[in-house]
Each structure stands twice: as structure tokens, then as C-alpha cells.
Amino acid sequence: IFYLKEAPKKPVILGSGYIAVEFAGILHGYGADVHLVIRRDSILRGFDKDCADFLRDSMMNSGVNVHQNTEATKIEKRGENDYLVTLKDGTTIEADMILAAIGRNPKTTGLGLEDAGIELDKNGGVVVKKDGQTSVPSIYAIGDCTATLQLTPVALAEGHCFADTHFGNNPRTADLEDVATAVFSHPNLGTVGLPEDRALEKYGKIKVFKSEFRPLKHTVSGSSERSLMKIIVDSASDRVVGMHMVGAHAGELMQGFAAAIKMRITKKQLDSVIGIHPTSAEEFVTMRSVSYEKSLEEEKAKAQKEPALQK
């Protein structure tokens, strides 16, 4: 898509992950009438749902057409850069470009890996131990061909660890817990640690701190764009186990907080930090009031009651 000589005017993007969401923003920024077709009600599966929903709504408010809970059932090519896309409900969309960003699998077919006895997962990813060793002791794998996180910095870290272990007399493995990441959407989404649902599943009881606001720079410029920040805390230890943001420069901002999460910072320690004013980042160190608390036991009990009430 980066090699197109001209930006499309009516692109249809199929998918809801990083690539689909980022290019929806990029092409919309070029003035295109973007249609994003997603199978579920929201985008970015695996990210914190509040943040994903907030970003989806921000994109829709900016003019991106998001078609939820549907999929393309037919794509008809009518001419050069002229397509008609039919959705599951019968809706048709005229397009001059189709971007199918519906996921990717490691390109491991045809390499004879199975013949060598190397175990693959259902998507073709090479199954590895923490040190990158495959099911064949003498063969190692790192990066996107494995069944781990498909992120460039992760592959770099795994490569460094492999080199140190086998050639530097310094055995070590990459720590893939609390890896920060960002979606360079419009606005950005930055995250480190666990989303709310997984934090609740792991720790049983959590406290959630949330803040939605209009950043000062947007107030001055007249933009209506808003930001969302969210902190998730393990109730028992007071440890911050997740930090998430939707807003300008979220990716840049979360890199610093990733170090704090890695060092197992507590909410009390976070509260002791004096913020830089006026910045959006200072919101993370000034959120004092708990937005809500959740208990896994109570949530399960509530879920069991709901079907009975519906009857």
C-alpha cells in the first residue's frame, strides 16, 4: 500500500487489528471516505475493551465509517480501481481499493519443518521454549515465525538473548511479561501490562482508575478530540498491573511508564510522583479516586444470575 502512486478516495478495509485500524486513520487523513468492516462490535481484540471502544468511537466521530458485526460476502470487480463490496446484511459499498487486513500467519509452509520434527501450532507458528528452542533440541527460532508476540522489539530482544546465551557465555531469556505496545491510530493507543478482563482473571480483585478528558492543546486549538487514561491495580498488593491510554502520543508516553510497570510500581508510589504541568501524562500520577472495583467471584455470580433473570 505504501507503493501506491495515488491515495485511494474510497477504500474499504476488512479487519479490526493493528494494520486495519492504522491504515483507516492514515487514509482518512488523506481525505478518503474510509469504510472499515469488522466482524465484531469493536476493534483490536486482546486490548483493553474500554480503550478499544473509545478508539472506535473516536474514529467514527472523526468520519471513518465503521461497519460492525458484519463481513464482506461478495467483492465484485467492475473495472479498473472500481469494486462493489456486499456485506452480510445486504449493504453495498462502492470502493476504489480493497485492503484485506484480516490477520497473518507465519510463512512456515514448504520449509519441511514437520519432516524435521519441529512442532507447529494451528496457525503455523513454531512452538518454542522460553529460550527459543524448538521441539528439536538443536534447532532454535525467534521472531514472527514463532508462536510468541509478533513485535519487532520482541524479535530483537530474543535475538540478543540467543546470541548472549550461545556465543557470549551469558545464558538468559527474553522477559515477555508486561511488553508495552502501541497502535499508531488516530488518536494513538498505548498500553502496557494487563487489560481489565485479564487482570481480573489473574488477580481476583482489582481497582480501576479511569479519566476521560479533553487535552489542553485541543482546548486551545478548538479540536474536540478527547483522551482516555486507565490504571488497573491489584487490590491485594496495590501493585499497578496495567496502564492504558488513547490519545495523542500515547505510544511515546507509555514507553516511560513501561519501565515503572516492569519495576512493579505500586499505586502509592505512582501517586507520590509530581507531574509535569501542563501535560496529558500528569493525569496518570494525579488519578486518586477509584472509578470502580471488581471481584472475580462477584462477577461470576452476577453472570450466573443473568440467564435466570432473562428466563
C-alpha positions in Angstrom: 0.0 0.0 0.0 3.0 2.3 0.6 3.8 2.0 -3.1 0.5 3.3 -4.4 1.1 6.3 -6.7 -2.1 8.0 -5.5 -4.1 7.7 -2.3 -7.4 6.0 -2.8 -10.5 8.0 -2.4 -13.0 5.3 -1.4 -11.1 2.5 0.3 -12.8 -0.5 2.0 -10.7 -2.0 4.8 -11.5 -5.5 6.0 -10.3 -6.3 9.5 -10.0 -4.9 13.0 -6.4 -5.3 14.1 -3.3 -3.1 14.1 -3.0 -2.8 10.3 -6.6 -2.2 9.6 -7.0 0.4 12.3 -3.8 2.3 11.5 -4.5 2.5 7.7 -8.0 3.5 8.3 -6.6 6.6 10.1 -3.8 7.2 7.6 -6.1 7.1 4.6 -8.8 9.1 6.3 -6.1 11.7 7.0 -5.6 11.9 3.2 -9.2 12.8 2.8 -10.5 9.4 1.8 -14.0 8.2 2.5 -12.9 5.1 4.5 -15.1 2.1 5.3 -13.8 -0.3 8.0 -15.6 -3.6 8.1 -15.3 -5.6 11.3 -16.8 -8.9 12.4 -17.4 -7.9 16.0 -18.8 -4.9 17.7 -15.4 -3.4 18.3 -11.7 -3.3 17.2 -8.3 -4.5 18.4 -9.2 -7.9 20.1 -7.0 -8.5 23.1 -6.6 -4.9 24.0 -8.4 -3.3 26.9 -12.1 -3.2 25.8 -12.7 0.3 27.2 -9.8 1.6 25.2 -10.7 -0.3 22.0 -14.3 1.0 22.2 -13.1 4.6 22.9 -10.8 4.5 19.9 -13.6 3.0 17.7 -16.0 5.8 18.8 -13.2 8.4 18.2 -12.7 7.1 14.7 -16.4 7.2 13.9 -16.7 10.7 15.3 -13.9 11.8 13.0 -15.7 10.5 10.0 -14.5 6.9 9.5 -17.4 4.6 8.5 -17.2 1.6 10.8 -19.5 -1.4 9.9 -19.8 -3.6 13.0 -20.9 -7.2 13.4 -20.7 -7.9 9.7 -18.3 -9.1 7.0 -17.9 -9.0 3.2 -19.8 -11.8 1.5 -19.0 -10.7 -2.1 -16.5 -8.4 -3.8 -17.2 -7.6 -7.4 -14.6 -6.0 -9.7 -16.4 -3.7 -12.1 -13.4 -2.1 -13.7 -10.0 -0.5 -13.0 -10.0 0.5 -9.4 -13.8 0.0 -9.3 -15.2 -2.5 -6.8 -18.6 -3.2 -5.3 -18.5 -4.8 -1.8 -21.6 -6.6 -0.5 -21.9 -7.1 3.3 -23.7 -9.8 5.2 -26.8 -7.7 5.7 -27.0 -6.8 2.0 -25.4 -3.3 2.3 -23.3 -2.5 -0.7 -20.2 -0.2 -0.7 -18.5 1.3 -3.8 -14.7 1.2 -3.5 -11.6 2.1 -5.5 -9.4 -0.1 -3.2 -9.8 -3.1 -1.0 -7.4 -3.7 1.9 -7.8 -7.2 3.4 -6.1 -6.8 6.8 -7.7 -9.9 8.3 -4.7 -11.3 10.1 -1.4 -13.1 9.2 0.2 -16.4 9.8 3.9 -17.2 9.9 5.2 -18.3 6.5 6.5 -21.6 7.5 4.9 -23.9 5.0 7.1 -25.6 2.4 10.2 -25.5 4.6 10.0 -29.1 5.7 9.7 -28.2 9.3 7.3 -31.0 10.1 9.6 -33.5 8.4 12.4 -32.4 10.7 10.1 -33.0 13.7 9.5 -29.3 14.6 6.2 -28.7 16.3 4.0 -26.0 14.9 0.8 -24.5 16.3 -2.5 -24.5 14.5 -1.6 -21.2 12.7 1.8 -22.5 11.5 3.8 -20.7 14.3 6.9 -22.6 15.5 6.4 -23.7 19.1 9.4 -22.7 21.2 10.5 -22.8 24.8 11.5 -19.5 26.6 15.0 -19.7 25.2 13.7 -20.2 21.6 14.5 -23.9 21.5 12.1 -25.8 19.3 10.9 -29.4 19.7 14.2 -30.4 18.0 16.9 -29.6 20.6 19.5 -28.4 18.1 17.1 -26.0 16.3 16.1 -22.6 17.6 13.6 -20.0 16.3 13.0 -16.3 17.1 10.7 -13.5 15.9 7.5 -13.6 14.0 7.8 -17.2 12.8 7.2 -18.3 16.4 4.0 -18.6 18.5 5.0 -15.6 20.7 4.4 -11.9 20.4 4.8 -10.6 16.8 6.5 -7.4 17.6 9.8 -6.1 16.2 11.3 -5.2 19.7 10.4 -8.7 20.9 12.3 -10.3 18.0 15.3 -8.1 18.7 15.3 -9.0 22.4 15.0 -12.7 21.6 17.9 -12.4 19.1 20.1 -10.7 21.7 19.3 -13.3 24.3 20.1 -16.1 21.8 23.5 -14.6 20.9 24.4 -13.9 24.6 23.4 -17.5 25.6 25.2 -19.4 22.8 28.1 -17.1 21.9 28.6 -14.7 24.9 28.7 -17.1 27.8 25.8 -15.2 29.4 22.7 -17.5 29.4 19.4 -15.5 29.6 15.9 -15.4 28.1 13.7 -12.6 27.0 11.2 -11.5 29.6 7.9 -11.2 27.6 5.8 -10.2 30.6 4.4 -6.6 30.5 5.6 -5.8 27.0 4.5 -2.3 26.1 3.0 -1.7 22.6 1.1 0.9 20.7 -1.3 1.2 17.8 -0.4 4.2 15.7 -4.0 5.0 15.0 -5.7 8.4 15.1 -5.7 9.0 18.0 -2.9 6.7 19.3 -3.5 3.8 21.6 -0.7 2.9 24.0 -0.7 0.1 26.5 1.5 -1.9 29.0 0.5 -4.7 31.4 -2.8 -6.4 31.5 -6.2 -5.3 30.2 -9.0 -5.2 32.7 -10.5 -8.6 31.9 -7.2 -10.5 32.2 -6.2 -8.6 35.3 -9.4 -9.6 37.0 -8.9 -13.2 35.9 -5.3 -13.3 37.2 -5.6 -11.4 40.5 -9.3 -11.9 41.5 -9.8 -8.4 42.9 -8.8 -5.2 41.1 -9.3 -1.4 41.4 -9.7 0.6 38.2 -8.9 4.3 37.9 -10.2 6.0 34.7 -10.1 9.5 33.4 -11.6 10.9 30.2 -10.7 14.5 29.3 -10.0 17.0 26.5 -6.3 17.7 26.5 -5.3 21.3 26.9 -3.7 21.5 23.4 -7.0 20.5 21.9 -8.9 23.0 24.1 -6.7 25.8 22.7 -6.8 24.6 19.1 -10.6 24.1 19.2 -10.3 20.3 18.5 -13.0 18.1 20.1 -10.6 15.1 20.4 -10.7 13.6 23.8 -8.3 11.2 25.6 -8.8 8.2 27.9 -6.4 7.0 30.5 -6.8 3.9 32.7 -4.9 2.4 35.5 -5.6 -1.2 36.8 -4.4 -2.1 40.3 -4.2 -5.5 42.1 -6.3 -4.8 45.2 -4.3 -7.2 47.4 -0.8 -5.8 46.7 -1.6 -2.3 45.5 0.7 -3.1 42.5 -0.1 -1.4 39.2 -0.7 -4.2 36.7 -2.0 -2.3 33.7 -1.8 1.2 32.2 -3.6 2.1 29.1 -4.2 5.3 27.1 -6.0 6.5 24.0 -4.8 10.0 22.9 -2.1 12.0 21.2 1.4 10.5 21.5 0.2 7.6 23.6 2.9 5.3 22.2 5.7 7.7 23.2 4.2 8.3 26.6 3.7 4.6 27.5 7.3 3.7 27.0 8.3 5.5 30.2 5.5 4.0 32.2 6.5 0.6 30.9 9.7 0.8 33.0 7.7 1.6 36.1 5.4 -1.4 35.5 8.4 -3.6 34.9 9.8 -2.5 38.3 6.5 -3.5 39.9 5.5 0.0 40.9 2.6 0.4 43.4 -0.3 2.8 43.1 1.0 4.6 46.3 4.4 5.1 44.6 2.8 6.3 41.4 0.8 8.8 43.4 4.0 10.1 45.0 5.3 11.3 41.6 4.9 15.0 40.9 3.5 15.6 37.4 4.8 17.8 34.6 2.2 20.6 34.0 0.5 21.1 31.7 0.7 17.7 30.0 -1.6 14.8 29.4 0.9 12.5 31.1 0.4 14.1 34.5 -3.1 12.6 34.6 -1.5 9.2 35.3 0.1 10.5 38.5 -2.9 12.5 39.7 -5.7 10.0 39.5 -6.7 9.4 43.1 -10.3 8.4 43.1 -11.2 4.7 42.4 -13.6 4.6 39.4 -14.8 1.1 40.4 -13.6 -2.1 42.0 -14.2 -5.6 40.7 -14.2 -9.1 42.2 -13.9 -12.2 40.0 -16.1 -14.1 42.4 -18.8 -11.5 42.3 -18.6 -11.2 38.5 -19.0 -14.9 38.1 -22.0 -14.9 40.5 -23.5 -12.0 38.5 -23.0 -13.9 35.2 -24.8 -16.9 36.6 -27.8 -14.8 37.7 -28.3 -13.1 34.4 -29.5 -16.1 32.4 -32.0 -16.9 35.2 -33.3 -13.3 35.1 -33.8 -13.5 31.3 -35.9 -16.6 31.7 
